[in-house]
Structure formats: structure tokens, C-alpha cells
Amino acid sequence: MSDSDVISLNVGGVRMQTLRSTLTKYPRSTLAIKFNSDIAHLNPMTDDGYFLDRDPDTFRLVLNYLRRGVVSPNLTTDQLVELRLEAEHFNLQDLRIKVDAALTGGDKFVNFNVAGDIQKVNKDLFGKTPKSAIIDILELVIAKDFYSGDDETMFFHNAEAFSMITNSLRHGFDVTMDMIDGGSFDKHVSYATRLLLFSKNSIYSQQSSVKVQLSSPNSTLEKDVPRELLLKDPNSDVAKALTDYPTVPDYEDLNNDGNYILQSKTHSIKKIEAVLAQMEHSGLVKVEERDEVDEMSEVAREVGLLSSTNLLSATQFKRDFVLKLETALAAKRMRN
């Protein structure tokens, strides 16, 4: 007898054939024990081969796994459930693990060990934020109650904080602010929530638009702004927050939904919207009248859309514009 022997099987009345090496691929499985060359005679025989009192359709899936080492992605839930039972019956632990992954969504979930309790969190909760970023954010803000662990599991010791963060992500608002009494650790939890929401909505989503909150002394307004517009000045605070991870916004720069706040303490929302409109159509600044230049660029700088470097450029732009305007006026006077 050898591993290359062809074994005939009668599985629930259906004849199948396979190699001995296929059946004995996993030495600790009951199939390997049954069909070990030294004890194969212990299996009941029929005219069609060794008899196995199992469902032939499901056993065929077991054979396919033994041959290929993978579980077909096209199996139905019912087939996976039956296959898991067969994996348990034959002590095929590798197959059982892969079937469990297929049943629970596999790589669609992130594993958290929360105070000893393993919890699977759907990755959709974090959007397209990479696992590495999730780890960085949680370690950055609440390292004392979190560490990354191995490649498969992240550890979170504070179950209450974990519940606050996941509920906030799930429902899209800052649950923690309704549940806490303002302690410093609670503020860290709230900050972590906002950063995770921000990374979900902005940093890694690469969507064509980003939802921001416009804020003035008297009112607020949420608005979808073209992503490329927010990145026009790569040195601005907004652009850095959107692109230069692990650079992250300050707590005060994020609202409860994790949206970046474009905040002016002196100008109206209409003025912020005017700056966005100018930037969308004409670059960083556009000057219609002489006295608008400094105000528009100052609003852009205050809300984080314009860096100091480009603010100087805007001032130079004003000088150039005034010079061109005065030259044009002088030429017009000469013609008259």
C-alpha cells in the first residue's frame, strides 16, 4: 500500500474514487486514521469500495477541499453549515476554521478581544480605513486601554469605552458625549471616536467629495465639498488632515459626526461659502475688487484652507492685480 493508491469509496450509496494521499492529507483527521495503510482494512467494504455512511453531496465538498485546500466561494449558507458538520465529524480543524470564516464573513470582520470576550466588528463600521490606521488611532488616543496584539486580534480592556466607540461609529453620532460626565479619559474616548469617524469619512475613503461643517459665530452648516478643492493648497491644515496620516485633526476641529469643521470666529457662513466658490472656480483666490483680496484670503487662512505660505502669495497676487488695474486705468485715460 502507498499514498498513490486509488481508493474506491461507497458514500451513502454513491461510488467515488480518490487517492489515499488525499484522504490522509491531515494526519489527525479520522479519515487519515481510517485510511492509514496499516489499518484501512478496519473500514467496512462493499462491492463499490470502502463504505462511509455520510451524505454523498456534502462528502464530495470535503473531498474537493482535501484536493484543493480552499472552500469554494460559491457555496450556499446551507452547504456551508453541512460542510462544517462534516469537518467536525472528520476532525478537519483547518476546514472548520475556513468554513467559519466563510459563514461569518471572513475578512469582512475585525476581531477585538474586549476584556476577554472576543467580539467581531464588521469592517464596514470603519469604512475603508486600513486596520493599521485603526490601530494607530486607538493607540494614539487611549493606549492605556488598547493594544494591537497579534495580526488577527486587537485587545481592548475597557468594555464600556469599546461599547461607546462602536455605538458611535454604528449610529454616526457622538454617543460618548451623551453618556459621560466629562472626565479626561472619557474625552480621549470621544476623541478616538471622532478620529475613527473622520478617517472613515475623509482620510481613506478617496471619495470625490468630503462632508465638512461650516461654522460661524451664529450658525453651522454641513456641506459636501469637492475633495480636490480642499487639497488645492497642499500646505493647508485641511489638506494635511486629509492626506498626511498620521497627522490628525485636533479635537476641536472635528464635530460629533467626525466631519472636519471649517470655523471662522469673525466671518459669516456665506463668506466661507464665497471663499469655497472662489477656490472652486479660480484657484486659491480671485479678486473682483481691491478691498476683497485680504478679507477673502484671511477667511481662507482662518478656516484652514490656506497656509501662511500661500497667504503671502495672495498678498503678492493683490499687488500684481493692483498694478495691472492701475496700468489698465492709465492706458484708458491716455486713450481718452
Secondary structure in CASP SS format (residue, H / E / C, confidence):
PFRMAT SS
TARGET T0000
AUTHOR 0000-0000-0000
METHOD secondary structure of the structure
MODEL  1
M C 1.00
S C 1.00
D C 1.00
S C 1.00
D C 1.00
V E 1.00
I E 1.00
S E 1.00
L E 1.00
N E 1.00
V E 1.00
G C 1.00
G C 1.00
V E 1.00
R E 1.00
M E 1.00
Q E 1.00
T E 1.00
L E 1.00
R H 1.00
S H 1.00
T H 1.00
L H 1.00
T C 1.00
K C 1.00
Y C 1.00
P C 1.00
R C 1.00
S C 1.00
T H 1.00
L H 1.00
A H 1.00
I H 1.00
K H 1.00
F C 1.00
N C 1.00
S C 1.00
D C 1.00
I C 1.00
A H 1.00
H H 1.00
L H 1.00
N C 1.00
P C 1.00
M E 1.00
T E 1.00
D C 1.00
D C 1.00
G E 1.00
Y E 1.00
F E 1.00
L E 1.00
D C 1.00
R C 1.00
D C 1.00
P H 1.00
D H 1.00
T H 1.00
F H 1.00
R H 1.00
L H 1.00
V H 1.00
L H 1.00
N H 1.00
Y H 1.00
L H 1.00
R H 1.00
R H 1.00
G C 1.00
V C 1.00
V C 1.00
S C 1.00
P C 1.00
N C 1.00
L C 1.00
T C 1.00
T H 1.00
D H 1.00
Q H 1.00
L H 1.00
V H 1.00
E H 1.00
L H 1.00
R H 1.00
L H 1.00
E H 1.00
A H 1.00
E H 1.00
H H 1.00
F C 1.00
N C 1.00
L C 1.00
Q H 1.00
D H 1.00
L H 1.00
R H 1.00
I H 1.00
K H 1.00
V H 1.00
D H 1.00
A H 1.00
A H 1.00
L H 1.00
T H 1.00
G C 1.00
G H 1.00
D H 1.00
K H 1.00
F E 1.00
V E 1.00
N E 1.00
F E 1.00
N E 1.00
V E 1.00
A C 1.00
G C 1.00
D E 1.00
I E 1.00
Q E 1.00
K E 1.00
V E 1.00
N E 1.00
K H 1.00
D H 1.00
L H 1.00
F H 1.00
G C 1.00
K C 1.00
T C 1.00
P C 1.00
K H 1.00
S H 1.00
A H 1.00
I H 1.00
I H 1.00
D H 1.00
I H 1.00
L H 1.00
E H 1.00
L H 1.00
V H 1.00
I H 1.00
A H 1.00
K H 1.00
D H 1.00
F E 1.00
Y E 1.00
S C 1.00
G C 1.00
D C 1.00
D C 1.00
E C 1.00
T E 1.00
M E 1.00
F E 1.00
F E 1.00
H C 1.00
N C 1.00
A H 1.00
E H 1.00
A H 1.00
F H 1.00
S H 1.00
M H 1.00
I H 1.00
T H 1.00
N H 1.00
S H 1.00
L H 1.00
R H 1.00
H H 1.00
G C 1.00
F C 1.00
D C 1.00
V H 1.00
T H 1.00
M H 1.00
D H 1.00
M H 1.00
I C 1.00
D C 1.00
G C 1.00
G C 1.00
S H 1.00
F H 1.00
D H 1.00
K H 1.00
H H 1.00
V H 1.00
S H 1.00
Y H 1.00
A H 1.00
T H 1.00
R H 1.00
L H 1.00
L H 1.00
L H 1.00
F H 1.00
S H 1.00
K H 1.00
N H 1.00
S H 1.00
I H 1.00
Y C 1.00
S C 1.00
Q C 1.00
Q C 1.00
S C 1.00
S E 1.00
V E 1.00
K E 1.00
V E 1.00
Q E 1.00
L E 1.00
S E 1.00
S C 1.00
P C 1.00
N C 1.00
S C 1.00
T E 1.00
L E 1.00
E E 1.00
K E 1.00
D E 1.00
V E 1.00
P E 1.00
R H 1.00
E H 1.00
L H 1.00
L H 1.00
L C 1.00
K C 1.00
D C 1.00
P C 1.00
N C 1.00
S C 1.00
D H 1.00
V H 1.00
A H 1.00
K H 1.00
A H 1.00
L H 1.00
T H 1.00
D C 1.00
Y C 1.00
P C 1.00
T C 1.00
V C 1.00
P C 1.00
D C 1.00
Y H 1.00
E H 1.00
D H 1.00
L E 1.00
N C 1.00
N C 1.00
D C 1.00
G C 1.00
N C 1.00
Y E 1.00
I E 1.00
L E 1.00
Q E 1.00
S C 1.00
K C 1.00
T C 1.00
H C 1.00
S C 1.00
I H 1.00
K H 1.00
K H 1.00
I H 1.00
E H 1.00
A H 1.00
V H 1.00
L H 1.00
A H 1.00
Q H 1.00
M H 1.00
E H 1.00
H H 1.00
S H 1.00
G C 1.00
L C 1.00
V C 1.00
K C 1.00
V C 1.00
E C 1.00
E C 1.00
R H 1.00
D H 1.00
E H 1.00
V H 1.00
D H 1.00
E H 1.00
M H 1.00
S H 1.00
E H 1.00
V H 1.00
A H 1.00
R H 1.00
E H 1.00
V C 1.00
G C 1.00
L C 1.00
L C 1.00
S C 1.00
S H 1.00
T H 1.00
N H 1.00
L H 1.00
L H 1.00
S H 1.00
A H 1.00
T H 1.00
Q H 1.00
F H 1.00
K H 1.00
R H 1.00
D H 1.00
F H 1.00
V H 1.00
L H 1.00
K H 1.00
L H 1.00
E H 1.00
T H 1.00
A H 1.00
L H 1.00
A H 1.00
A H 1.00
K H 1.00
R H 1.00
M H 1.00
R H 1.00
N C 1.00
END
